[in-house]
Amino acid sequence: MIGIAVIGLGNALEPHAKSLLDLKDRVRVVWAAARSEARTREAAARFGFPVTSDIARAIADPAVAAVLVLAPPNVHLPLAEAAFAAGKHVLCEKPFAMDLAEARGMLAAAERAGVVHVLGVEFRFATAHELLRRTIAAGAIGTPRQALFAWLVPFLSHPAAQTPDWWEDAARGGGFLGAWGSHLIDQVRVTLGHGCRGSGHHAGSRPSSA
């Protein structure tokens, strides 16, 4: 069993929680942590996770082997660095960091720690996206020379649509480009290769950090 600490219990929690529950014979959520007691209570009630508002305790717990960083982007760096310093593997949600310097710092810290470090971009594994990647990688349509990617996000047009509060706060890493555009950027790189020049070096061979 792999012990997991989930840090951040906002909107990003639900898809991860479902996956963790599906894998309950292989992984165990040791802690689900957030500073908000309301969110810890909700996570306990909805998913049955042990909860705490002491994030440092959750990361340092010897029973924890890997940390899921699901908090807003402005705290990804300190949370990931704390996990790396404790020798924990890390999955960090997108958008990865507040800027390129932070992203490079996180990558360097992970490599120094010698741990597994993964960027969470769930739509990369959507059936249609993965089928398209495999089709192009197999050469079924030849070498792509031009591609148009268009995303329709109809739920945002509804007046009652609810989005995470940090989406509208630039100081916390908000903005549409980070919240949704990062998925599209990742899809382009995964589908066409990191160089996006038809080189044949398609993503899937290593995680993207875009």
C-alpha positions as CSV (number, residue, x, y, z in Angstrom):
1,M,0.0,0.0,0.0
2,I,1.3,3.5,-0.9
3,G,0.5,6.1,1.6
4,I,-0.8,9.4,0.1
5,A,-1.2,12.9,1.5
6,V,-3.6,15.1,-0.4
7,I,-2.9,18.8,0.1
8,G,-5.6,21.1,-1.0
9,L,-9.3,20.1,-0.9
10,G,-10.9,22.5,-3.4
11,N,-12.4,21.8,-6.8
12,A,-9.4,19.7,-7.9
13,L,-10.0,17.1,-5.3
14,E,-13.0,15.3,-6.8
15,P,-11.3,13.6,-9.8
16,H,-8.3,12.7,-7.7
17,A,-10.5,11.3,-4.9
18,K,-12.4,9.1,-7.3
19,S,-9.1,7.7,-8.6
20,L,-7.7,7.1,-5.1
21,L,-10.9,5.3,-4.1
22,D,-10.8,3.2,-7.3
23,L,-7.2,2.2,-6.3
24,K,-8.0,1.5,-2.6
25,D,-6.3,-1.9,-2.9
26,R,-3.0,-0.2,-3.8
27,V,-3.1,3.2,-2.2
28,R,-4.3,4.6,1.1
29,V,-5.0,8.3,1.8
30,V,-3.2,8.8,5.1
31,W,-4.2,12.5,5.2
32,A,-6.4,14.9,3.3
33,A,-5.2,18.3,4.4
34,A,-6.3,22.0,4.0
35,R,-6.2,25.0,6.2
36,S,-10.0,25.4,5.8
37,E,-11.8,23.3,8.4
38,A,-14.9,23.5,6.3
39,R,-13.1,21.8,3.5
40,T,-11.6,19.1,5.7
41,R,-15.0,18.3,7.1
42,E,-16.5,18.1,3.6
43,A,-13.6,15.8,2.4
44,A,-14.2,13.5,5.4
45,A,-17.9,13.4,4.9
46,R,-17.8,12.8,1.1
47,F,-14.9,10.5,0.7
48,G,-14.2,9.1,4.2
49,F,-10.6,10.4,4.2
50,P,-8.7,11.1,7.5
51,V,-8.3,14.9,7.6
52,T,-6.2,17.5,9.2
53,S,-5.6,21.3,9.0
54,D,-1.9,20.7,9.9
55,I,-0.3,20.5,6.4
56,A,3.2,20.2,7.7
57,R,2.2,17.2,9.8
58,A,0.6,15.5,6.8
59,I,3.6,15.9,4.6
60,A,6.1,14.8,7.3
61,D,4.1,11.7,8.3
62,P,6.4,8.6,7.9
63,A,3.4,6.7,6.5
64,V,3.1,9.1,3.6
65,A,5.2,8.1,0.5
66,A,3.6,10.5,-2.0
67,V,2.0,13.9,-1.9
68,L,-0.7,15.3,-4.2
69,V,-0.5,19.0,-4.4
70,L,-4.0,20.3,-5.3
71,A,-3.8,23.7,-3.8
72,P,-3.9,27.0,-5.8
73,P,-0.8,27.7,-7.9
74,N,0.7,30.4,-5.7
75,V,1.5,27.8,-3.0
76,H,2.7,24.9,-5.3
77,L,6.3,25.9,-4.8
78,P,6.5,25.8,-1.0
79,L,4.4,22.7,-0.7
80,A,6.3,20.8,-3.4
81,E,9.7,21.8,-1.9
82,A,8.5,20.7,1.6
83,A,7.5,17.3,0.1
84,F,10.8,17.0,-1.7
85,A,12.8,17.9,1.4
86,A,10.9,15.1,3.2
87,G,11.8,12.6,0.5
88,K,8.2,12.3,-0.8
89,H,7.2,11.7,-4.4
90,V,4.9,14.5,-5.7
91,L,2.1,14.9,-8.2
92,C,1.5,18.6,-8.6
93,E,-1.7,19.9,-10.3
94,K,-1.6,22.3,-13.2
95,P,-0.9,25.2,-13.6
96,F,2.5,24.0,-12.5
97,A,3.9,27.2,-11.0
98,M,3.5,31.0,-11.0
99,D,6.3,31.6,-13.5
100,L,9.2,29.9,-15.4
101,A,11.7,30.5,-12.6
102,E,9.4,28.8,-10.0
103,A,8.9,25.9,-12.4
104,R,12.6,25.4,-12.9
105,G,13.2,25.7,-9.2
106,M,10.7,23.0,-8.5
107,L,12.1,20.7,-11.1
108,A,15.6,21.2,-9.8
109,A,14.5,20.4,-6.2
110,A,12.8,17.3,-7.4
111,E,15.8,16.1,-9.3
112,R,18.1,16.8,-6.3
113,A,15.7,14.8,-4.1
114,G,15.7,11.9,-6.5
115,V,12.0,11.4,-6.2
116,V,9.2,10.8,-8.8
117,H,7.7,14.1,-9.8
118,V,4.6,14.3,-12.0
119,L,2.4,17.1,-13.4
120,G,-1.3,16.5,-13.1
121,V,-3.1,17.1,-16.4
122,E,-6.1,14.8,-16.3
123,F,-7.4,15.5,-19.8
124,R,-4.2,14.1,-21.3
125,F,-5.7,10.7,-20.6
126,A,-9.2,11.3,-21.9
127,T,-10.1,8.6,-24.4
128,A,-10.4,10.9,-27.5
129,H,-7.1,12.7,-26.7
130,E,-5.2,9.5,-26.2
131,L,-6.7,7.9,-29.3
132,L,-5.6,11.0,-31.4
133,R,-2.1,10.8,-30.0
134,R,-1.7,7.1,-30.7
135,T,-3.1,7.6,-34.3
136,I,-0.6,10.3,-35.1
137,A,2.3,8.5,-33.4
138,A,1.6,5.4,-35.5
139,G,1.9,7.5,-38.7
140,A,-1.7,6.8,-39.7
141,I,-2.1,10.3,-41.2
142,G,1.5,11.0,-42.1
143,T,3.5,13.9,-40.7
144,P,1.3,16.6,-39.3
145,R,2.1,20.0,-40.8
146,Q,-0.7,22.1,-39.4
147,A,-3.2,21.6,-36.6
148,L,-6.1,23.5,-35.2
149,F,-7.1,22.8,-31.6
150,A,-10.4,24.4,-30.4
151,W,-11.9,23.9,-27.0
152,L,-15.6,24.5,-26.2
153,V,-16.2,25.1,-22.5
154,P,-20.0,25.6,-22.4
155,F,-20.4,25.5,-18.6
156,L,-18.6,28.8,-18.2
157,S,-21.5,30.5,-20.2
158,H,-24.0,29.6,-17.5
159,P,-24.7,32.5,-15.1
160,A,-24.7,30.1,-12.2
161,A,-21.5,28.4,-13.1
162,Q,-19.1,28.0,-10.2
163,T,-15.3,28.1,-10.6
164,P,-12.5,28.0,-8.0
165,D,-12.1,31.4,-6.4
166,W,-8.4,31.5,-7.4
167,W,-9.4,31.5,-11.1
168,E,-10.1,35.2,-10.9
169,D,-7.2,36.1,-8.7
170,A,-3.9,36.8,-10.6
171,A,-2.0,36.9,-7.4
172,R,-2.8,33.3,-6.7
173,G,-2.1,32.1,-10.3
174,G,-5.6,32.7,-11.7
175,G,-6.6,33.4,-15.2
176,F,-8.1,31.4,-18.0
177,L,-4.8,30.6,-19.6
178,G,-3.5,28.8,-16.5
179,A,-6.8,27.2,-15.5
180,W,-7.8,25.9,-18.9
181,G,-5.2,27.0,-21.4
182,S,-2.6,24.8,-19.7
183,H,-4.7,21.8,-20.6
184,L,-4.7,22.9,-24.3
185,I,-1.0,23.6,-24.3
186,D,-0.4,20.1,-22.9
187,Q,-2.7,18.5,-25.4
188,V,-0.8,20.1,-28.3
189,R,2.5,19.0,-27.0
190,V,1.3,15.5,-26.2
191,T,-0.4,15.0,-29.6
192,L,2.2,16.5,-31.8
193,G,5.4,16.1,-29.8
194,H,7.3,18.5,-27.5
195,G,8.9,20.2,-30.5
196,C,5.6,20.3,-32.4
197,R,7.5,20.0,-35.7
198,G,6.6,16.5,-36.7
199,S,9.9,15.1,-35.3
200,G,8.3,11.9,-34.2
201,H,9.4,12.5,-30.6
202,H,5.9,12.3,-29.2
203,A,5.0,12.9,-25.6
204,G,4.3,9.9,-23.6
205,S,8.0,9.1,-23.4
206,R,8.3,11.5,-20.5
207,P,5.9,13.8,-18.6
208,S,5.3,17.3,-19.9
209,S,6.2,20.2,-17.6
210,A,4.4,22.8,-19.6
